[in-house]
Amino acid sequence: MKKVNLLQGETESWRGFSRQLHDLLELAEMEDESILGELESEVDALEKDLDERAFRAMLSGKYDTEDALLAIHAGAGGTDSQDWAAMLQRMYLRWAERRGFNVEILDFTPGEEAGIKSTTLAISGDYAYGYLRSEKGTHRLVRISPFDSANRRHTSFALVEILPQINDDNSGIVINPKDLRVDVYKSSGAGGQSVQKNSTAVRMTHLPTGIVVTCQNERSQLQNRENALKVLRARLLELKAAEQKEELDDLRGEYTKAEWGSQIRSYVLHPYQMVKDHRSDFEMGNTQAVLDGDLDALMEAYLKMASRK
């Protein structure tokens, strides 16, 4: 039903676009100069709409219409790296908000002094995985460290993983309960009244593969179990794709450590301002806008580059 509704919405949208274009052509044939300004405004709006549709047309991968799981792991760089992971989480939350997507934080491990060690987000919306697959890889930050009393420039790394959220019916992944070891423990947090005093956090280990998934953000142990299964299913799907080889690059790409030489994108805050994607060579000078969630141009540049391969 989700696929049917998506296709129905897409076809109705194109029919509406066609009607708008037909109406504009009829108005233009009237050759009435008094409506010339209005026509130019309508044409500009249609051109912008067409550009967005062309962008969406590039999202034709097997899982591009699905919801996404986004995981961020702090890499080399200590406290700065953990702070950078938190900045990336904020960036993707802002991007999802711009698009009207729903976000649920499934797992969150705070940093020792600041930021986060790791986090897992479930992002739901049309083509969420299609858009976000451009973000998988190592992200590098260059700035004056706020944690260095000598005000020296530091380089930090964080790894972003993107997986499609697949339900039971169309994943082809069967999880035998006998293959799972489930441990429960108390959620970690900043303390105070909000800290969870009961053992609701879940650590799920898939014994045949050794894959470990943790979920601790919900107050219900049952909900954390369901979320852990959701993440485990996505990781098993990734493993299945890796074994099949031909789908590996489409799903996740080659695993790389979050350190020097492996970055897909650099965010430079000092000595100049620039964000550069090293795969498409696309650059943006307004780093603050990017960190506030303005990612569409970077995503589009990558998807155009990837579609030519």
NUDOVEX-464738 format. One record per residue (C-alpha): x, y, z; residue in one letter. Coordinates in nm, 3 decimals. Layout:
<site <X, Y, Z>, "A">,
...
//
This chain:
<site <0.000, 0.000, 0.000>, "M">,
<site <0.288, 0.234, 0.073>, "K">,
<site <0.427, 0.176, -0.278>, "K">,
<site <0.081, 0.221, -0.438>, "V">,
<site <0.023, 0.546, -0.250>, "N">,
<site <0.368, 0.673, -0.348>, "L">,
<site <0.308, 0.598, -0.717>, "L">,
<site <-0.040, 0.749, -0.709>, "Q">,
<site <0.095, 1.066, -0.553>, "G">,
<site <0.374, 1.083, -0.811>, "E">,
<site <0.144, 1.040, -1.112>, "T">,
<site <-0.108, 1.295, -0.979>, "E">,
<site <0.176, 1.539, -0.921>, "S">,
<site <0.293, 1.503, -1.283>, "W">,
<site <-0.063, 1.545, -1.414>, "R">,
<site <-0.090, 1.867, -1.215>, "G">,
<site <0.242, 1.988, -1.356>, "F">,
<site <0.119, 1.910, -1.709>, "S">,
<site <-0.202, 2.107, -1.652>, "R">,
<site <-0.008, 2.408, -1.524>, "Q">,
<site <0.217, 2.398, -1.830>, "L">,
<site <-0.080, 2.370, -2.065>, "H">,
<site <-0.253, 2.667, -1.897>, "D">,
<site <0.061, 2.881, -1.927>, "L">,
<site <0.095, 2.799, -2.296>, "L">,
<site <-0.264, 2.908, -2.355>, "E">,
<site <-0.203, 3.237, -2.173>, "L">,
<site <0.118, 3.298, -2.368>, "A">,
<site <-0.064, 3.248, -2.700>, "E">,
<site <-0.296, 3.536, -2.607>, "M">,
<site <0.004, 3.774, -2.645>, "E">,
<site <-0.136, 4.005, -2.376>, "D">,
<site <0.148, 4.227, -2.249>, "E">,
<site <-0.044, 4.315, -1.933>, "S">,
<site <0.006, 3.963, -1.797>, "I">,
<site <0.370, 3.931, -1.909>, "L">,
<site <0.507, 3.982, -1.556>, "G">,
<site <0.272, 3.721, -1.415>, "E">,
<site <0.370, 3.475, -1.689>, "L">,
<site <0.741, 3.519, -1.618>, "E">,
<site <0.681, 3.454, -1.248>, "S">,
<site <0.480, 3.139, -1.326>, "E">,
<site <0.748, 3.013, -1.567>, "V">,
<site <1.020, 3.064, -1.302>, "D">,
<site <0.814, 2.862, -1.053>, "A">,
<site <0.762, 2.581, -1.307>, "L">,
<site <1.135, 2.572, -1.388>, "E">,
<site <1.217, 2.539, -1.018>, "K">,
<site <0.957, 2.264, -0.987>, "D">,
<site <1.105, 2.084, -1.289>, "L">,
<site <1.456, 2.101, -1.140>, "D">,
<site <1.327, 1.935, -0.822>, "E">,
<site <1.155, 1.666, -1.029>, "R">,
<site <1.476, 1.601, -1.223>, "A">,
<site <1.654, 1.560, -0.889>, "F">,
<site <1.391, 1.312, -0.772>, "R">,
<site <1.423, 1.119, -1.098>, "A">,
<site <1.780, 1.031, -0.997>, "M">,
<site <1.642, 0.850, -0.692>, "L">,
<site <1.564, 0.528, -0.875>, "S">,
<site <1.770, 0.280, -0.674>, "G">,
<site <1.619, -0.036, -0.530>, "K">,
<site <1.570, 0.112, -0.183>, "Y">,
<site <1.560, 0.484, -0.262>, "D">,
<site <1.190, 0.520, -0.175>, "T">,
<site <1.240, 0.364, 0.170>, "E">,
<site <1.287, 0.526, 0.510>, "D">,
<site <1.645, 0.541, 0.636>, "A">,
<site <1.856, 0.453, 0.937>, "L">,
<site <2.138, 0.699, 0.996>, "L">,
<site <2.419, 0.616, 1.239>, "A">,
<site <2.700, 0.853, 1.340>, "I">,
<site <3.020, 0.734, 1.510>, "H">,
<site <3.288, 0.966, 1.647>, "A">,
<site <3.626, 0.883, 1.495>, "G">,
<site <3.987, 0.992, 1.538>, "A">,
<site <4.015, 1.320, 1.728>, "G">,
<site <3.906, 1.256, 2.089>, "G">,
<site <3.670, 1.511, 2.246>, "T">,
<site <3.674, 1.723, 1.930>, "D">,
<site <3.559, 1.423, 1.730>, "S">,
<site <3.274, 1.353, 1.972>, "Q">,
<site <3.167, 1.719, 1.952>, "D">,
<site <3.182, 1.692, 1.571>, "W">,
<site <2.954, 1.386, 1.583>, "A">,
<site <2.701, 1.593, 1.781>, "A">,
<site <2.728, 1.874, 1.523>, "M">,
<site <2.654, 1.624, 1.245>, "L">,
<site <2.353, 1.490, 1.433>, "Q">,
<site <2.218, 1.846, 1.463>, "R">,
<site <2.285, 1.903, 1.090>, "M">,
<site <2.084, 1.598, 0.984>, "Y">,
<site <1.804, 1.677, 1.228>, "L">,
<site <1.780, 2.027, 1.075>, "R">,
<site <1.785, 1.881, 0.722>, "W">,
<site <1.506, 1.635, 0.807>, "A">,
<site <1.304, 1.917, 0.963>, "E">,
<site <1.338, 2.124, 0.642>, "R">,
<site <1.195, 1.834, 0.443>, "R">,
<site <0.916, 1.758, 0.685>, "G">,
<site <1.059, 1.414, 0.765>, "F">,
<site <0.996, 1.239, 1.097>, "N">,
<site <1.300, 1.152, 1.309>, "V">,
<site <1.326, 0.911, 1.600>, "E">,
<site <1.647, 0.872, 1.801>, "I">,
<site <1.689, 0.498, 1.853>, "L">,
<site <2.022, 0.495, 2.032>, "D">,
<site <2.245, 0.761, 2.187>, "F">,
<site <2.579, 0.728, 2.368>, "T">,
<site <2.707, 1.057, 2.510>, "P">,
<site <3.071, 1.160, 2.491>, "G">,
<site <3.297, 1.156, 2.795>, "E">,
<site <3.342, 1.535, 2.811>, "E">,
<site <3.124, 1.672, 2.531>, "A">,
<site <2.930, 1.563, 2.225>, "G">,
<site <2.840, 1.202, 2.148>, "I">,
<site <3.025, 0.879, 2.087>, "K">,
<site <2.753, 0.736, 1.865>, "S">,
<site <2.389, 0.778, 1.774>, "T">,
<site <2.134, 0.602, 1.554>, "T">,
<site <1.842, 0.790, 1.396>, "L">,
<site <1.536, 0.651, 1.218>, "A">,
<site <1.437, 0.902, 0.948>, "I">,
<site <1.098, 0.856, 0.781>, "S">,
<site <0.976, 1.032, 0.468>, "G">,
<site <0.944, 0.993, 0.091>, "D">,
<site <1.282, 0.898, -0.063>, "Y">,
<site <1.461, 0.940, 0.273>, "A">,
<site <1.716, 0.668, 0.192>, "Y">,
<site <1.755, 0.794, -0.165>, "G">,
<site <1.857, 1.138, -0.045>, "Y">,
<site <2.070, 1.024, 0.247>, "L">,
<site <2.275, 0.759, 0.066>, "R">,
<site <2.491, 1.049, -0.053>, "S">,
<site <2.603, 1.099, 0.309>, "E">,
<site <2.759, 0.760, 0.383>, "K">,
<site <3.128, 0.781, 0.462>, "G">,
<site <3.376, 0.976, 0.672>, "T">,
<site <3.316, 1.348, 0.733>, "H">,
<site <3.612, 1.571, 0.829>, "R">,
<site <3.600, 1.897, 1.027>, "L">,
<site <3.884, 2.154, 1.043>, "V">,
<site <3.848, 2.432, 1.302>, "R">,
<site <4.000, 2.608, 1.602>, "I">,
<site <3.924, 2.365, 1.882>, "S">,
<site <3.702, 2.503, 2.160>, "P">,
<site <3.859, 2.239, 2.385>, "F">,
<site <4.221, 2.352, 2.331>, "D">,
<site <4.337, 2.625, 2.569>, "S">,
<site <4.611, 2.715, 2.320>, "A">,
<site <4.350, 2.784, 2.048>, "N">,
<site <4.516, 2.551, 1.799>, "R">,
<site <4.357, 2.418, 1.481>, "R">,
<site <4.228, 2.062, 1.509>, "H">,
<site <4.102, 1.808, 1.255>, "T">,
<site <3.818, 1.579, 1.361>, "S">,
<site <3.650, 1.283, 1.195>, "F">,
<site <3.314, 1.108, 1.221>, "A">,
<site <3.171, 0.814, 1.029>, "L">,
<site <2.817, 0.832, 0.890>, "V">,
<site <2.637, 0.507, 0.804>, "E">,
<site <2.317, 0.500, 0.598>, "I">,
<site <2.093, 0.193, 0.577>, "L">,
<site <1.744, 0.147, 0.431>, "P">,
<site <1.462, 0.074, 0.676>, "Q">,
<site <1.305, -0.244, 0.543>, "I">,
<site <0.996, -0.411, 0.688>, "N">,
<site <0.947, -0.785, 0.729>, "D">,
<site <0.743, -0.829, 0.412>, "D">,
<site <0.988, -0.704, 0.150>, "N">,
<site <1.329, -0.752, 0.310>, "S">,
<site <1.366, -1.126, 0.256>, "G">,
<site <1.548, -1.128, 0.592>, "I">,
<site <1.429, -1.393, 0.838>, "V">,
<site <1.552, -1.365, 1.198>, "I">,
<site <1.522, -1.678, 1.407>, "N">,
<site <1.460, -1.586, 1.774>, "P">,
<site <1.691, -1.874, 1.871>, "K">,
<site <1.975, -1.689, 1.696>, "D">,
<site <1.941, -1.387, 1.927>, "L">,
<site <2.094, -1.312, 2.264>, "R">,
<site <1.915, -1.020, 2.428>, "V">,
<site <2.065, -0.836, 2.726>, "D">,
<site <1.886, -0.557, 2.912>, "V">,
<site <2.048, -0.282, 3.116>, "Y">,
<site <1.980, 0.068, 3.246>, "K">,
<site <1.994, 0.349, 2.993>, "S">,
<site <2.289, 0.587, 3.013>, "S">,
<site <2.216, 0.956, 3.041>, "G">,
<site <2.308, 1.286, 3.196>, "A">,
<site <2.142, 1.197, 3.526>, "G">,
<site <1.876, 1.381, 3.722>, "G">,
<site <1.505, 1.307, 3.712>, "Q">,
<site <1.512, 1.207, 3.345>, "S">,
<site <1.753, 0.918, 3.390>, "V">,
<site <1.593, 0.576, 3.345>, "Q">,
<site <1.604, 0.378, 3.671>, "K">,
<site <1.470, 0.053, 3.521>, "N">,
<site <1.649, -0.185, 3.286>, "S">,
<site <1.486, -0.081, 2.960>, "T">,
<site <1.789, -0.051, 2.730>, "A">,
<site <1.844, -0.347, 2.499>, "V">,
<site <2.162, -0.500, 2.358>, "R">,
<site <2.081, -0.755, 2.088>, "M">,
<site <2.346, -0.994, 1.953>, "T">,
<site <2.287, -1.196, 1.636>, "H">,
<site <2.485, -1.511, 1.718>, "L">,
<site <2.544, -1.643, 1.361>, "P">,
<site <2.700, -1.316, 1.242>, "T">,
<site <2.819, -1.153, 1.565>, "G">,
<site <2.633, -0.830, 1.482>, "I">,
<site <2.553, -0.628, 1.797>, "V">,
<site <2.278, -0.365, 1.810>, "V">,
<site <2.187, -0.143, 2.104>, "T">,
<site <1.875, 0.068, 2.157>, "C">,
<site <1.811, 0.265, 2.474>, "Q">,
<site <1.621, 0.581, 2.393>, "N">,
<site <1.268, 0.458, 2.464>, "E">,
<site <1.134, 0.417, 2.819>, "R">,
<site <0.972, 0.088, 2.718>, "S">,
<site <1.188, -0.224, 2.695>, "Q">,
<site <0.944, -0.365, 2.438>, "L">,
<site <0.981, -0.059, 2.215>, "Q">,
<site <1.359, -0.078, 2.242>, "N">,
<site <1.343, -0.444, 2.139>, "R">,
<site <1.136, -0.356, 1.833>, "E">,
<site <1.376, -0.077, 1.737>, "N">,
<site <1.676, -0.305, 1.787>, "A">,
<site <1.517, -0.563, 1.554>, "L">,
<site <1.461, -0.288, 1.297>, "K">,
<site <1.828, -0.191, 1.304>, "V">,
<site <1.943, -0.554, 1.308>, "L">,
<site <1.727, -0.633, 1.003>, "R">,
<site <1.886, -0.341, 0.815>, "A">,
<site <2.238, -0.455, 0.907>, "R">,
<site <2.163, -0.813, 0.799>, "L">,
<site <2.032, -0.680, 0.471>, "L">,
<site <2.357, -0.489, 0.431>, "E">,
<site <2.553, -0.806, 0.501>, "L">,
<site <2.345, -0.997, 0.247>, "K">,
<site <2.419, -0.730, -0.013>, "A">,
<site <2.790, -0.745, 0.065>, "A">,
<site <2.787, -1.119, 0.005>, "E">,
<site <2.615, -1.066, -0.328>, "Q">,
<site <2.883, -0.812, -0.425>, "K">,
<site <2.688, -0.634, -0.699>, "E">,
<site <2.467, -0.447, -0.449>, "E">,
<site <2.745, -0.354, -0.206>, "L">,
<site <2.824, -0.007, -0.344>, "D">,
<site <2.455, 0.083, -0.382>, "D">,
<site <2.375, -0.002, -0.022>, "L">,
<site <2.660, 0.122, 0.190>, "R">,
<site <2.988, 0.137, 0.004>, "G">,
<site <3.321, 0.002, 0.123>, "E">,
<site <3.370, 0.035, 0.499>, "Y">,
<site <3.639, 0.287, 0.586>, "T">,
<site <3.779, 0.403, 0.918>, "K">,
<site <3.699, 0.758, 1.030>, "A">,
<site <4.050, 0.897, 0.998>, "E">,
<site <4.295, 1.075, 0.766>, "W">,
<site <4.268, 1.002, 0.394>, "G">,
<site <3.925, 0.838, 0.401>, "S">,
<site <3.693, 1.141, 0.410>, "Q">,
<site <3.415, 1.191, 0.156>, "I">,
<site <3.355, 1.552, 0.259>, "R">,
<site <3.549, 1.824, 0.441>, "S">,
<site <3.401, 2.108, 0.644>, "Y">,
<site <3.659, 2.384, 0.695>, "V">,
<site <3.586, 2.658, 0.950>, "L">,
<site <3.944, 2.790, 0.981>, "H">,
<site <4.151, 2.949, 0.824>, "P">,
<site <3.874, 2.992, 0.561>, "Y">,
<site <3.510, 2.883, 0.521>, "Q">,
<site <3.432, 2.600, 0.281>, "M">,
<site <3.252, 2.268, 0.252>, "V">,
<site <3.386, 2.039, -0.022>, "K">,
<site <3.257, 1.700, -0.132>, "D">,
<site <3.564, 1.506, -0.249>, "H">,
<site <3.364, 1.269, -0.473>, "R">,
<site <3.183, 1.529, -0.682>, "S">,
<site <3.428, 1.819, -0.619>, "D">,
<site <3.125, 2.036, -0.537>, "F">,
<site <3.202, 2.325, -0.299>, "E">,
<site <2.995, 2.561, -0.085>, "M">,
<site <3.132, 2.871, 0.087>, "G">,
<site <2.856, 2.910, 0.346>, "N">,
<site <2.955, 2.646, 0.600>, "T">,
<site <2.705, 2.767, 0.859>, "Q">,
<site <2.415, 2.714, 0.618>, "A">,
<site <2.533, 2.356, 0.556>, "V">,
<site <2.568, 2.286, 0.927>, "L">,
<site <2.215, 2.424, 0.966>, "D">,
<site <2.085, 2.154, 0.730>, "G">,
<site <2.120, 2.310, 0.383>, "D">,
<site <2.244, 1.987, 0.222>, "L">,
<site <2.036, 1.958, -0.096>, "D">,
<site <2.297, 2.107, -0.331>, "A">,
<site <2.566, 1.871, -0.199>, "L">,
<site <2.332, 1.573, -0.227>, "M">,
<site <2.227, 1.668, -0.580>, "E">,
<site <2.589, 1.708, -0.696>, "A">,
<site <2.675, 1.362, -0.565>, "Y">,
<site <2.366, 1.196, -0.717>, "L">,
<site <2.437, 1.354, -1.056>, "K">,
<site <2.794, 1.230, -1.041>, "M">,
<site <2.687, 0.881, -0.930>, "A">,
<site <2.420, 0.857, -1.205>, "S">,
<site <2.686, 0.909, -1.473>, "R">,
<site <2.885, 0.608, -1.358>, "K">,
//
